[in-house]
Amino acid sequence: MLGRSPSAHYYDAPQRHIAIDKLVTRMDPDGQQEKKYYRVRPARWYGGIVTADCSGCGLLCKFCWVKDEVMANPATSGRFYTPKRIAGELLAIAKKRRLSQIRVSGGEPTIGKKHMLQLLHHLQGYGLNFILETNGIPIAADVGFAKDLSAFRDFMHVRVSLKGCDEEEFSVLTGARPEDFKLQLKALESLLDAKVGCHPSVMSSFSTQDSFNALIRRLKDIDPKLSQNAEVEELILYPHVVKRLKKYGLAYYVGHEPDQVPADQI
Ligand code: SF4
């Protein structure tokens, strides 16, 4: 179903993450790395999870649920938070809503590595679970990242969201270089090596069963745990997503209305 234009120009995914980092992070005088967030909220996913939505991602997934204005303008979306301040807001909502899970979403949480590590430090010791949702690119591109995250493995689990099932699908869905797909797999390998709890989720709405099966075999070759724990992620048809898919002429096999997402994907 997916077809690549021979004239397409792909971007370098690690480099684009670095460029976005410069737009959405800054250092404060105390050595804290501030990062931009545009929303903090309780969300229905994972059975209930407090979520801080950060601005900016180094990929440009055509199916991304983030609104166009935030995707296109991370530098002007949201406002800067110190790690301590965003941790405080997350903990306050968790207490008020009696939720025990926390995540950062809405963009790529691992942009601003220092901020992420400082945020985890401020969240450690409260008996909560932190789910790090990432596309994996910054973790793969930085040899020390997975090891640094391992300091928080007592309360953190990493979900690496794979954009399609192979290099071809990845490049069509994100516009990034096909070879950068391997970085997503490399992130999983690095996390396993650092003994950080992790699993892959797979955006499979644009994939044939054959390509999905081939990915499962690749994951199994890395570690059978990855293939056993692979999670299926399917398209949610928010109006702005439908509009974007039409603009790109991107067809899908499976998609769900926002109020009809299968229970096992919430
Ligand atoms: S990696 Fe996630 S946040 Fe970034 S563009 Fe893709 S779906 Fe959106």
Residues whose N, C-alpha, C, O or C-beta is under 5 A from the ligand:
A	BS01	SF4	C57 L59 L60 C61 C64 G106 G107 E108 N135
